[in-house]
């Protein structure tokens, strides 16, 4: 009890954070923050459907398909490009 050091809770089981979150060690505790493409409190993170907002920033001539933590953009038939620009 004379010399105390912080325990890094993040070193074991991601600190109890979701597997889709980053564990950030703090003095005497830890914080959990959901990864990009996920929302929640860090302990529970759920996928965000990026396609629900502005077609996922895909081209207006593309199909947005939600994926876990992200999305894919595919140009519609008759168009070519990377899905962001068709």
N, C-alpha and C positions, 0 to 999 in steps of 0.2 A: 503494500500500500504506500510505500514511500516513493518509488519510481514507477509511474504508470505510463504506458504507451497506448496509443490508439490501436484498436483492432480494426483491420480493414475487412468489413463485413462483405465486401464485394468479391473477395477471393473464394468464398464458399457459396455454391449454388446461386451465383449472380446476386447475392445479397437478398434473396427472396423476391427479386424483381422478376417481371415477366421475361420470358425468353426473347420477346420482341421489344426489350427495353435495355437501356444502358444504366448500370449501377454506378453511382458516383459516391465515393467514400467521403464522409465528413467526420469531423472530430466527434467521436462518441456515437456515431450513427451512420446513415447512408441515405441517399436520395435516389429515386428511380424515375427515369424519364423515358417515355415511349419513343421508339425509333421513328424516323420519318416514314410516313405512310401508315402510321398507327396512331390511335388516340386512346386516352384513358389516364389513369392515375400512376402508371408506371408499374404497379403490381399486377393490374389487369389491363392489357392493351388489346384493342380490336382493330382489325383492318379498316382503313378509310377507303371508301369507294370513290376514287378520284374522278371517275367518269360521270358522277352525278353533278359535278360543278364544271360548267364551261367545256363540256365534252372532254374533260381531262387535259385541256390545253392542246388537244390534238387538232389537226386541220379540220375545217368544216366539211371537207371532202374525205374524211377518214372515220373509221370505226374505232371507238375507244373500248378496250376490254380490260376490266379490273383484274389485277393479280394481287397476291398477298404482298402488301407493302408498297405496291406500285401500280402501274397500268401499262398496257401496250397500245400503240396507235398503228393502225394498218390502213393504208389508202384504200378507198372504195374502188370497185371494179371500174376500169376505164381511166384511172388516175395512177400516177407513179410518184414515188418519193419515199421519205422516211416516216411518214405518218404525221409528222409535225408540219411538214410542208408537202402538199400534194398538188 
